[in-house]
């Protein structure tokens, strides 16, 4: 598969045998909805594309393979967050490791700047 450049549309990077690999993340329910709608639209234009990442129920229904369950990262409150840091860090490392292994052609990071930046 040839690599995309700034001037190369993503649809031109895949061969007939394999479509683009797209990493999609959403850490909140609103982002899960928007990302799912985007994945559905992309799937119509790029039927051979594969999607994976941090997915909630709507993204899973749209066909995103959940490397990390977005609902497992939903923690509110200082005490809650602090007590869940080891688990959250482990999930983040799992997602980063999978992204390095799969080398996505495109990353779509929806909402949740704490996770995505």
C-alpha positions as CSV (number, residue, x, y, z in Angstrom):
1,X,0.0,0.0,0.0
2,X,1.4,3.4,-0.9
3,X,1.5,6.1,1.7
4,X,-0.8,9.1,1.5
5,X,0.7,12.6,1.1
6,X,-1.0,15.9,1.6
7,X,-2.0,15.9,-2.0
8,X,-3.1,12.2,-2.2
9,X,-6.7,11.5,-1.3
10,X,-7.1,8.6,1.2
11,X,-9.1,6.6,-1.4
12,X,-5.9,6.5,-3.5
13,X,-3.7,4.9,-0.8
14,X,-5.4,1.5,-0.8
15,X,-5.1,-1.3,-3.3
16,X,-8.1,-3.4,-4.3
17,X,-7.1,-6.1,-1.8
18,X,-7.0,-3.8,1.2
19,X,-8.6,-0.6,2.1
20,X,-7.3,2.2,4.3
21,X,-6.9,1.5,8.1
22,X,-8.5,4.3,10.0
23,X,-8.1,4.9,13.8
24,X,-11.1,6.5,15.4
25,X,-11.4,7.6,19.0
26,X,-14.2,9.1,21.0
27,X,-14.1,9.4,24.8
28,X,-17.6,10.8,25.3
29,X,-21.1,9.9,24.2
30,X,-21.5,13.0,21.9
31,X,-18.2,12.1,20.2
32,X,-19.3,8.5,19.9
33,X,-22.4,9.7,18.0
34,X,-20.5,12.1,15.7
35,X,-17.7,9.6,15.0
36,X,-20.3,6.9,14.2
37,X,-22.0,9.1,11.7
38,X,-18.7,9.9,10.1
39,X,-17.7,6.3,10.0
40,X,-21.0,5.4,8.3
41,X,-20.4,8.1,5.6
42,X,-16.8,7.0,5.1
43,X,-17.8,3.4,4.8
44,X,-20.1,4.4,1.9
45,X,-17.2,6.1,0.1
46,X,-14.5,3.6,1.1
47,X,-16.2,0.2,1.5
48,X,-12.9,-1.7,2.0
49,X,-11.8,0.6,4.8
50,X,-11.3,-0.9,8.3
51,X,-12.0,1.1,11.4
52,X,-10.6,0.5,14.9
53,X,-10.0,2.5,18.1
54,X,-11.6,3.7,21.3
55,X,-15.3,3.1,20.5
56,X,-18.6,3.5,22.3
57,X,-21.8,1.7,21.5
58,X,-22.7,3.8,18.4
59,X,-19.3,3.4,16.9
60,X,-19.3,-0.3,17.5
61,X,-22.7,-0.4,15.7
62,X,-21.2,1.5,12.8
63,X,-18.5,-1.2,12.5
64,X,-15.6,0.2,14.5
65,X,-13.5,-2.5,16.1
66,X,-13.1,-1.5,19.7
67,X,-9.5,-1.8,20.9
68,X,-10.6,0.1,23.9
69,X,-14.2,0.5,25.2
70,X,-14.9,4.2,25.5
71,X,-17.4,3.6,28.3
72,X,-14.6,2.1,30.4
73,X,-12.8,5.4,30.3
74,X,-15.8,7.5,31.5
75,X,-14.8,8.6,35.0
76,X,-16.0,11.8,36.6
77,X,-14.6,13.5,39.7
78,X,-11.1,13.9,41.1
79,X,-11.2,11.0,43.5
80,X,-12.7,8.7,40.8
81,X,-10.1,9.7,38.2
82,X,-7.2,9.3,40.6
83,X,-8.3,5.9,41.7
84,X,-8.7,4.8,38.1
85,X,-5.4,6.2,36.7
86,X,-3.6,2.8,36.5
87,X,-6.5,1.2,34.5
88,X,-7.0,4.3,32.3
89,X,-3.2,4.5,31.6
90,X,-3.3,0.8,30.7
91,X,-6.1,1.3,28.2
92,X,-4.3,4.2,26.7
93,X,-1.1,2.2,26.3
94,X,-3.2,-0.6,24.7
95,X,-4.6,1.8,22.1
96,X,-1.2,3.4,21.4
97,X,0.3,0.0,21.0
98,X,-2.4,-1.2,18.6
99,X,-2.0,2.0,16.6
100,X,1.7,1.5,16.3
101,X,1.2,-2.1,15.2
102,X,-1.5,-1.4,12.6
103,X,0.0,1.9,11.3
104,X,-3.3,3.6,10.4
105,X,-3.5,5.6,7.2
106,X,-5.7,8.2,9.0
107,X,-6.6,9.0,12.6
108,X,-9.9,10.7,13.5
109,X,-9.9,11.9,17.1
110,X,-13.2,13.1,18.3
111,X,-13.7,15.2,21.5
112,X,-11.9,14.2,24.7
113,X,-8.7,16.4,24.3
114,X,-7.3,14.8,27.5
115,X,-7.1,11.5,25.7
116,X,-6.3,12.7,22.2
117,X,-3.7,15.4,22.9
